[in-house]
Amino acid sequence: MPELKVLIPRADVAQRVSELGAQISKDFAGQSVILVGVLKGAAIFLSDLARNLDLDATFDFIGVSSYGNRPTPSQELMSGWDSTGEVKLTKDVDQSMKDRNIILVEDILDTGLTMTYLKQLLMARQPRSLKVAALLDKPSRRKLPLEGDYVGFKIPDEFVVGYGLDYAEKYRNLPDICVVPRE
């Protein structure tokens, strides 16, 4: 495995998550929110974001998988991977979303396929509001138009790991956001 290069140091991540928490707290002052984390990648971001909210906040999780002929991890690292666009729900939320303020928490906004699917799914449940909080945004890979409401960092088209993001289920526990070299 090639040596990882730090793209965003842990201190910058912590500072930005704190800023996002403050903005969400301001925007929803006096209200409650449900943070809905997209498994597995958003779990660490959701945990830190929740600790930075000055609100009545609960959380829930949702799981999805994208379909297509997924390459081996090394092939994915070299050339990326594009799903067919078919997204399947693997774990639904456990509580009602009706008339609630929902913040969908994602590790990275990429093609927009998964987030578009999730937004449509949750909007059908009639929330009071639905916002998207994403730690990272990679707009160069967008296939569907999508903007996050609360975005930590815009990043280039690099394969990143750490702070919940993985490479073949490894490196999720790294405190920094790191680039896995493609050579």
N, C-alpha and C positions, 0 to 999 in steps of 0.2 A: 504494500500500500504506500503510495507517495506521501510525502510529508505535507501536512495541512498548513495553510497560511491563514493567519487571522485577518478577517475582513472587518469585523466590528468587535472591538474589545468588550469584555464583560461590563466594564464601568460605563461605557457608552450605552450598552443595552439597558442597564439598570436605570440610568438617567432618563432615557427615552421612555421606558415603561412608566416611570414615575410621572413624567410629563403627560403621557396619555391618560393615566389614572386621574390626574388633576383635571384634565379637560373633560373627561367623561363625568367626573363628580360635579363639575360646574354645569355641564349640559343637562344633567338629570337631578339637580339639587332638589331635595325634598321628595324624591320619587324612589321607587325600588327598581332594580334591574335583575334580569336573569342573564348571566354569562353562559353562553352555550359554546363549549369548546369542541372543535373538530378533532376527533381522535386520529392518531395518537400525537401528532406533531404539536398541537396547540396546548398540551397539558401544562408544560412549564410556563409558557407565556401567560396562560389563564391564571395560574396560581399566583404569579408575581403581580399581574394586573389587579387581581382581586384584593391583594394586600395593599395596593395603592389607591383603592377607592374609599372615599368618605361617604358611602351610601349604604343603604340596606341592599345587599347583593347576595343572591344565591347563585349556584351554578349547576349546570347539567352538561351532558355530553351527547354528541351525535357522531355516528361513524358512517363513512361512505367508502366505496371502492370504485375505481375506474377500470374499465375493461378495454382490452386490446391485447396484442401479442407483446407482452412485456419482455424486454431484453434481459440478458443476464446483468447483474450489477455492474460488471466492468464495461459491458457494451453501453449500458445506460449512462455511465460516467463519461464515456467517450463521445457519444452522439446525442445524449438526452433520450427522452421517451415521450411520445405523444399518444394519449389514449384515443380510443375511437370516439370519445365524447359520450359514451354510455356510462352513466353513473348509477350505482346501486346503493341503496340504503342498507347498511349492515347493523346499525344500532340506532334506534330512535330515542328521542328525549323521553324522560320519565314523567314530566309534568305538563300541565296545560299551558299553552302559550297565549291563549285568548286574553285580550285586553292587558297584556303585560309588555313591559319595555324589554326587548330582547337585544342583546349584543352578541352577535355571532363572532366568535373568536377563532382566528385561523393563524397558522404559523406563517404561511406565505401565499400571496396572491400571484398566480402564475398564468395559466391559459384563460382562466375565468369560467371554465366548464363546470367544475365542482361547485364553486361559490354561487354561480347562477342557479344551478339545480337546488342548492340548499336554501337560497333566498326564496325561490318559488315555493318550495315545500313549506317553509315556515310562514310565508305570507298567507298561504291558504288556511292557516290556523288562526288568522285574525288577531295578530298582536296589536297592541297600542302603537308600538313603533318597532322598527327593525333596523339596526345599524351593524356595520361590519368593522371589527377591529382586527388588524393584521400586523404582525411584527414586521414582516418584509413584503415588499411589492416588487415584482419583476415584470414591469409593463411591456418589455420588448417581446415577451412570449404570448401576449394576449391574443386569444382567438375570438372572444366575445367581449363586448364593451363592459368594463367593470371598474368602479372606483371604490376604494375603502373609505369609510368615514373617519377612522382613526388608524393612521399608518405610522409604523415606527420608522422604517428606512426604505427608500427606493434603492434597489441594487441592480448591478449589471447581470447579464445572462451568464451566471456562474453556477456551478454545482456546489451548494452550501450545506453545511452540517453544523450541529451544535444547537444548544438551547431548544431541544425538542426535535430538530430536523435530523434526519438519519441518512445513512448510506448502508443499505442492506441491514437495517435495524441496529447499526452501530453508530456511535458518536452522539446520540441524543443527549447524553449527560454532560457534554462539554459546555462550559459557561460562556465561551466566546462563540461568535458566528464565524465559521472558518470555510475557506474555499478548498475543495478537493481538486488538485490539479488534474487536468484532463490528458496530459501527455503520458 
